[in-house]
């Protein structure tokens, strides 16, 4: 049985990333804190990339019909 992590909305991830960048740019963090911020940021970047990839795949499945409406294309 696989344990699924609750996915953070991409907007929240981006806000946290911005916060981490500000913390790093301030120069007030210790080396250890900076490394932790960097590690957290890299994890958030990977999460955002995966969410964007999933969204892109969903969009690619949409097919515009002749009447101007959209329908979900069957996965091949």
PESUL-V863161 format. One record per backbone hydrogen bond with DSSP energy under -1.0 kcal/mol. CO is the residue of the C=O (numbers start at 0). NH is the residue of the N-H. If there is no record, write none. Layout:
# PESUL-V863161
CO NH
CO NH
This chain:
# PESUL-V863161
8 12
9 13
10 14
11 15
12 16
13 17
14 18
15 19
16 20
17 21
18 22
19 23
20 24
21 25
29 33
30 34
31 35
32 36
33 37
34 38
35 39
36 40
37 41
38 42
39 43
40 44
41 45
42 46
43 47
44 48
45 49
46 50
47 51
48 52
49 53
50 54
51 55
52 56
53 57
54 58
55 59
58 61
60 72
62 70
64 67
68 64
70 62
